[in-house]
Amino acid sequence: MSKTKKAKKLRRPNIPMAAGPTTAVGGGLEISREVPAGRSEPTQPTFDYTHIRKDLTRIGVLAGSFIAILVVLSFVLPLLVK
C-alpha cells in the first residue's frame, strides 16, 4: 500500500450506491441507471442470526452458573476452613 494520501476532493465516501442521492458532487447532471428488462435491482441480503443467539444464551447460562457456584463457595469455604 502506498503511504501517499489522496487529495480530499479525489476521495469517494464508502457509501453504497443505492443509499445516497444520484447527483454529482459538483451539482452536475444526475446519473440514472436503467435495469435491463430481464434483471431486477439487487435486494438487501437477509441474514440469519439464530446461531449467534444460541451461542449468546449458552454463554449467559455458563456465566450465570459460574457466578452462582462462586457465591455458594464464598459461603461454604469459610465454614470448612475452621
Phi, psi and omega in degrees: 000142179280144180267001179281143181265144176282152174295150185299326182285344179269351181281147175243139180290153180271066182238136177299150183296326184286339186277329186259171177289163184259020178273152179286162183295321182277010180080025183280203182289152177281144179256121180250139177253126176255138181264132176302157186299325184278348185247153177245166178296144176294135181264164178291136179289144176260131183254145179251114184252022182293325180292328178290320179296319178298318179296319181293322177292322177296319178297318179296318179294316179296316180296317179297319180292321178294322178293320178297318178298318179295322179294316179297316179296328180293334176272328185277319185298321177297330179288327182280337183284332182301000000 
